[in-house]
């Protein structure tokens, strides 16, 4: 469906809903978001003022009516508990209306882009208070009556993680280490509540004077409320800054804010467990996102690139467990090939990457500029792998041979079965070095981020 066709259908829907002729203009899809589509637009009723609205819908090939129904139910229930959320204007599960189940909400002014929230001067004042405020908001989310959001799924977190990891069929030894640790140290549940499921920097609308709205409730479920607090503290959502709570503040501030509303201060040890869990989950979800591209369901350069972010989460898992990988020594330059001459494959990739980054990104905006930036980053990964990958593979093979296994699959199976000690010094050394090599190709700047 083209943007013009979508605008026509939106106009017809709102005309019926508001019982007056309504025109739709300025329809624009926002960049980012690997699952749902987000569109902003203005709806102008006859003899009325323009109203700014937001449409969120699944891509038609991935429609999930149950998720939309739950999100439509939780928004008013959250508002009743004092959670800032956009006002729900319309929703339907009938794909015939707009091509897929959807929600329309009022537009909320503010910023969602983490880079701006964490670095721009106009947000300096609000950053200092956000960790505590997010704790208070989470406590309000967790007191939403379960009866107000019926038919919430209630997966066991470790079963969910193990099942989805195994379905990928791609062994990740650091995830095996994390699963071993998580099973041994699992805390007692802190409760049984509504869980937002994706409460993090990037899914919040923030203004210079405070939090305006909590977005993206599509992963809503029922479970341990500590899951939301741990997810917020996952290092990926700090976007290169030092403060652990979404880059905004400290864990103590988060727990203090939560206690103000909940009346009970969460256990820091349980928070750490859920932070490790969230990091392992994000590693698996990154690979799941890439599988949508690799399996042909949704061909996307963004989804493909996300798959190479797995090693960032592997790094963070080892960091959270007290065994951080170290940056590997630089590779010796590879001599240029004799047969094909110059420019080499790496030099051609470099030229295309520079073109995308310096011309396409600068000359476009919106979704195209965003995807051009992603594509340029992906070419940087290929460029570095061409230069270093062969030497890295040889080192990897030698490390695994010293452990008596051949290949990642056999290594992961040995860790799962216990035939190799998951916490053995030689095992952990091999895993740390492998992760460091992968990260040196995928995102070498990640080594410089604050721990």
N, C-alpha and C positions, 0 to 999 in steps of 0.2 A: 504494500500500500504506500503510495507516495504521500508526501507531506500535504499536498493540496487535497488529496482524497481524504486524508485524516481530518483536515480542517473542516471539510464539508460535513463529515459525519459528526464531528464535535458540535458544529453549529446546529445540526438537526437534533442532536440529543439534548443540548441545553435549551433549545427552543421548546421542546416538549416538556422538559423538566421545569422551566421557569414560566411556561405558558405565555411566552411573548417572543416575538421574532428576535433572534440573537445571532450576531455575527462574530466570527472568530478571526483574529488577526495576530500577526507576529509569532506564529507557531515556529518553535525552534527546539531542536533536540540538544540537550546538554551533553557535553563530552564526558568520558569516563563511565564507569559502571559496566561490569562484565556480565551482568545478568539482566536486570530490568531496564527498560527504556524509560527515560525521564524527559518530558517535554514541558516547556513553559509557553504560555500564550495569554492573550487578552480576549475576554468575552464581553461583548457590548450588547446589553439588552436594548430593545427599541425604547427610545425616550429615557434611557438610563446611562449611567457612567460606566466606563470600562472597568472590568474586574480582572485582576491578575490571578491566574490559576495555574496549577501544575497537574499534568497527567502522568501517571506511572502505570505502566503495563508490561507484562511479560512479552518478549518476542513471540509472535503468533505460533511458531513451531514449538515453543516451550511453555505453553499456557498451563498455569497451575491454579484452577479455580479455588481449591481449598485454601491456598495461601492467601489469595486476595480476600476471601471471606473472613479469615481470621484477622487480617490487618484491618478490614473495615469494622470488625467488632471491637478491636482493642483501642482504636483511636478515641472514640468517645469515652470508653472506660478509663483510659489513661488521663484524659482531661478531667474527669471527675475526681481523680486522686491528686490533681495539681501538677501533673506532668505536662510540660509545654510541648504540644504537638500541633501540627497544622489542622485546621478545621476541615472535616470531611464534607465535601460538597455533593459527591455522587459516586456510586460504584455499581457495577453489575458483573455477574459471572457469565453473561450471555456474550459469546464471542462475536455474534452477528452485529453487535452495535459498533464496536471499534476494532474488530479483528482479533481481539483477545480480551479476557477479563481485565478489568482496570479499576483504578481509583483516581478520582479528581479531588484535589484539596485546594484550599486557599493558599496563595503564595505568601511566604514568610520572608521578610527582609532580613538580610544578614549574609554571613560568609560560611561556606562549608569547606573550602580548599585548605587543607592542613598547612601547606607551605606559607600561605598568607597569615593564617591564624597564629602560627608559631614564630613568625619572623617580622611581620609588619608592626611598625611603631604604634599604630592606632589601637592595637590589641594588647599593648603592654599592661594596661591597668587590669583588664579582665582576666588575663592569663594567671595573675597571682591568686585569684579566688576560684578559678574554675574547678580545680581538683576537688575541693570541698563541696562545691555546688553539684558536681556530677555524682558525688556520693549521696547527697540528699535526694537527687532525682532518681537514682537507682533504688533507693529505699522506698520511694513512692511507687515506682513501677512494681516492686515486689510485693506491695500490699494491694494490687489490683485483685479483686475477687476472681478466683478461678472460674466461678460460675458465669462471670460476665464474658468470658471468651471460651465458649464450649469447644469440645473436640480438639484440644491442644495435644499434639504428639508429646510423648514423654520418653524419649530414648535414653538408655543408659549411656553415659558419655564414653566410657571405655569400649563398650561393645560397638557403639557407632564408629568410633575412631578406628578400631581394629578392622571392622567389616569393610569400611570404605577404603582403608589403606590396602587391605588384601585384594580387593576388587581391582585395584589398579594394575596388579601383576608386575609392579616395578619395585624391587626391594630397595629400601633406604635404611642402611645400617644405623644412622643416628636416630631414626624413628624407632627402630627396634630397641635401642638403648633407652629411649624415652618411655616406651611402653613398659619395659622391665621396671624402670624407676617408678612410674605412675602406679603400677599394680602393687608394688611393695609399700608405697607411702600414701595410699588413698585415704583422705580424711573422712570422718562421718559427715553426712549431709547437714548443711546449715538450715535446711527447711525444704519446703515443697511449694514453689511459687510460680507465677508467670515469670518467664525469662525472655528478655528482649532478643538475645541471641547474636546481635551484631552491634552492640553499644560501644562505639569507638570514635576517635577523631576521624572526621570524614563523613560521619553520619549524624553530625550535629550542626545546627545552624546557630552561629554565634555572632553577636553584634558587639560593638565596643563597650556597651553597658551590661552585657551578660548573655546567658544562654537563651535562645529564642525558641528552639524546637529540637525534638528528637525525631529522626527520620528512619526509614528503612526497617520496618518491622517484619519483613518477609520470613525471617528465620525464627520467629516467635515460637516458643515451646514451653513446656512445663518441666521444672527440675530444680536443681540446687541454685539458690540465688547467687552464690559465690562465683558461678560461671561468668556472669556479667562483669563482676569486678575484676576477675582474672583476665578476661578478654580485653578489657580496657587497658590493662597494664602490659599487654604483649608488646615487645619491642618494635614490631613492625609499625605500630600505630603512633610511635614517637617521631617518625619521619626525620631521623637523624639528629634529634635533640636529646638532651641528657635526662630530663625529668620523666620518671617512669609512667605517670598517669596521662597517657595521650600526649606527652610532651609539655603538659601544663603545670604539673606539680608533683608532690611526693605521695607515697602510699599512705603515710600517716594522715595527711590531710584528707585523702579519700575515705579512709576508715573513720576518721572523726566526723566527717560530714554525714556518712551513712548512719553512724550511731545517733546523731542528732534527731533523725526522723524515726529510725527503726527501734531505738531504745536499747539496742544491743550492738556492741562493737565486734565486728568480724575478727576471726582469728588470723593473724598475719601468716601463720604456717599454712593454713588452708588457702589463703590468697596466693601464696607461692606455688602450691600444687596446681591451682587452676591457671596460673600464668604459664607454667610449664606445659600443662595440657593444651592451653590455647595456642602456644607456639607450635606444638606438634600438630594440632588440628590445622593450623594455617599452612604448614608444610604440605599436608595431605590435600587440602582444598586447592592450593596452587596447582598441584599436579592434576587434580580433578578438573580444574578449569582448562588446563592445557589439553586434557583428553577430549573435551568438547570440540576443540579444533582438530586434533589428530584423528578422532573418530569420524569426522565429517559432519557432525551435528550442526556446528556453527563455525564456519571458517572465518578466522579472525586473527590478525597480527597481534592484537592485544592479548587474546587468550594464549596464543603460542608463546609470547614473551613471558607471560606469567609463569609458565612451566620452568623457566630458568631462574625463578626467584626461590625455588625450593631450597637451594643451597644457602640462601640468606637465613631461612628458618632453621636449617640444620646447624648453622653457625650459632644462632641464638639459643637453640636447645642446649648445645654444649656449653655455651656461656652461662645459661641459667643453672646448669648442673655443676658449675665450677670447673669446667675443663675447656676453656676457650681455645680455638685454633689460632695459630700464629701465621702471619703473612709469609708465604713462601719466598724464597730467594728469586730474583729476576731470572728469566730464561736467557740463555745465550741467543743472539739473533740467528735466525735460520737463513742459510745462504740462498740467494734467489735461484729458481729452477733454471736449468740450462735449456730444456726443450721449448718452453713457451715464452721465455724471455720476460721483459718488463713492458708494462706494469704487471706485477705478479697478481695472483688472485686476491691476496690481502690488500694490495694497493688499489685494485679496482673497487673492492668493497669499501675501502677508506674513502675513495672519491664519491661513491654513491651516498655513503653515510653523511659526508660533509654537505652534499647537495641537499639531502633531506633536512638536515638540521639547520643549515644556514639560509636556504632559499625557500623550500616548501613550507617549513614551519613558520618562517617570518612572513611569507606571502599569503598565508591562509589563516583561518581562525576556526573555532568550534571543533567539531568532531574530526575534521580532516587534519587540522593542525595537531591535535592530540595524537591521532594515529600515526602521523608522519614522525612525531617525536618518538613514539614507541618503536616504529620501524627503524629509525636511526639508531636507537639503543640496541635493537636486535642485531643490526649489522656490526655494531661494535663488539658484541659477544662473538660473532662469527670470526671477526678479524683477530681477536685475541686467541680463539681456539685454533685457528690456522697456524698462529705463531707458536703456541705453547702446547697444544693438545697432544702431539705425538710423544713428547718427552714426559708429559704428565701421565699418559697411559702406561708407559714403560715403568715408571715409578710405582704406579698403582698395582700393576701386575706383580712386581717384586714384593710389595708389601703383603699382598694376599697370599702369595706363594709361601712366604715366611710363616704365615698363620696356618698353612696346610689346606687352603681353599682356593678355588679358581673361579673368579667372577663374583659380582655383587650378589647374585641370587643365592649361590652356595654360602657366601659369607652371612647374609641375612638369615638364611635357614639355620645355620649353626648357632647364631645368636638366639634365635627363637627357641630352639630345642635345648639350649644349654650346653651343647658340646663344645662351644667356645664361651668362656666367661665374659658376659657383657661388660663387666667392670674390670677386666684384666688390663694391666698396664699396656701390654703389647697391642691388645685389641683397640683400646682407646687412642693409643698413639697413631695407629693406622687410620682410624676414623677421622681424627683431627687433621691429619695430613691430607687425606682425601678431600675433606670439606674445604680446607684451605685452598687446594688446587682448583676445585670447582668454583669457589668464590672469586679467585684471582681472574678467572675467565668471565664469569657472569657479571660481576660488579666489584672490581677491585677497590673502589672507593668505600665500600662497606666496612673494610677493616678500620677506617679512620673514624667511624661513627662512635659516639660515646657509648660505653657499656651500660 
